[in-house]
Amino acid sequence: MTLRLVHSKDNLRGISAIYAERREQGSLRRIVLSGVVLVALALGGCAALGGGTPQLDTYDLSAPTAESGPRRGRLQVLIAEPSAIKALDGQNIVIRPAPGSIEFLKGAQWADRLPKVVQARLAETFQKSGRFGGIGKPGEGLAIDYQVIVDIRAFEVQVERGSTAHIVLYVRILNDRDGVVKTARTFDANVPVSGAGNDPNVDALDTGFREVAAAMVGWSASVM
């Protein structure tokens, strides 16, 4: 039997086109893979050079144990979220190098927005005192008798005063049943910063806050 190879111009053109397409696909695949490898190497180089987001020291405040005193029966007290100017309404820790000038403590932040942190620790301080029937925050469903409304007027380290933690909280006691402010008072504290770095600055702020929070509980129980 004789086998015949059939050749034609159309067949040759078809075969040539197939090989050309395969060569183009192979070239494109090599280009794509080369690009992926280059991107991976570039990202690895950035990580090796420390190009990631720098880690910040994150701080919380502590809730003091207030002095014991007469229990106020079944009073239900709501701790509202404090108000504050924009510089104090975030996670930055404020440093005041001079009057009218504000900076932020480098490499440090609060665990949450400062008003949220202050609210949480005030609520904990009121609860630990055992002097009230119930303590809550908005949305917790308590039948409220009084609200403790706080305005954060200062929460900073003042450098011009020899590095002193300065805290000022303006507090109003609101009768939740008639919407009348029963009384109001300003609480403040000044605590020297002992040492350099983030920890001593925050320690001084925490000490000042604990002084103010403890005094606030005793006063609130006496006026409600």
C-alpha positions, 0 to 999 in steps of 0.5 A, spaced: 500 500 500 502 506 498 501 512 502 500 519 499 502 526 503 497 531 500 500 538 500 496 544 498 497 552 499 491 552 504 494 547 508 501 550 509 498 557 510 493 553 516 499 550 519 504 556 519 498 560 522 497 555 528 505 555 529 505 563 529 499 563 534 502 558 539 509 562 539 505 568 540 501 565 546 508 562 549 511 569 548 505 573 552 505 567 557 512 569 559 511 576 559 506 575 564 509 571 568 515 575 568 511 581 570 508 577 576 515 575 579 518 582 578 512 585 582 513 579 588 520 581 588 518 589 589 514 587 594 518 583 598 524 588 597 519 593 600 517 589 606 525 588 607 526 595 607 521 596 613 516 600 608 510 597 612 505 601 617 509 603 623 507 600 630 504 605 635 504 604 642 496 603 644 494 606 651 487 605 655 485 609 661 484 605 668 478 606 672 479 608 680 476 605 686 472 611 689 471 612 696 465 608 699 459 612 701 451 611 702 448 607 697 443 611 693 437 606 693 435 604 686 437 610 682 439 609 675 444 613 672 446 614 664 454 616 662 453 619 656 459 620 651 463 626 653 463 632 648 470 634 645 473 639 640 476 635 634 483 635 637 481 631 643 475 627 639 480 622 636 485 617 638 491 622 638 494 623 645 495 631 645 501 635 647 501 642 648 508 645 647 505 652 648 499 656 649 495 656 642 499 650 639 497 643 639 502 637 637 500 629 638 505 624 642 509 621 636 508 613 636 502 613 641 495 613 640 489 611 645 485 605 644 479 608 641 477 615 640 478 619 647 471 620 649 469 613 648 475 611 652 473 616 658 466 614 657 467 607 658 472 608 664 467 613 668 462 608 667 466 602 670 468 607 676 461 609 677 459 601 677 465 599 682 463 604 687 457 600 688 453 607 690 448 606 685 442 602 683 444 601 676 449 604 671 449 604 663 450 607 657 446 610 651 442 604 648 442 599 654 435 600 655 435 602 662 430 606 665 434 613 667 433 617 673 439 622 672 444 623 666 452 624 667 454 629 661 461 631 661 465 636 656 472 634 655 475 641 656 483 639 656 486 632 656 493 633 654 501 634 657 503 641 657 510 642 656 510 649 657 509 648 665 515 643 665 511 637 662 505 636 666 499 632 665 493 637 665 485 635 665 479 639 665 472 635 665 466 640 666 460 635 668 453 636 669 447 632 672 441 632 668 434 630 671 432 625 665 425 625 668 424 633 667 430 635 662 433 640 668 440 640 669 440 639 677 447 642 678 454 642 674 461 642 676 468 643 673 473 637 675 481 638 674 487 635 675 495 637 674 500 631 674 507 632 673 510 627 668 516 623 671 521 621 665 521 621 658 518 617 652 511 615 651 509 611 658 511 617 663 506 622 659 500 617 659 502 615 666 501 622 668 494 623 664 492 616 667 493 618 674 490 625 673 484 622 670 483 617 676 483 623 681 478 626 677 473 620 676 474 618 683 472 625 685 466 625 680 463 619 683 463 622 690 460 628 688 455 625 683 452 621 689 451 627 694 447 631 689 443 626 686 
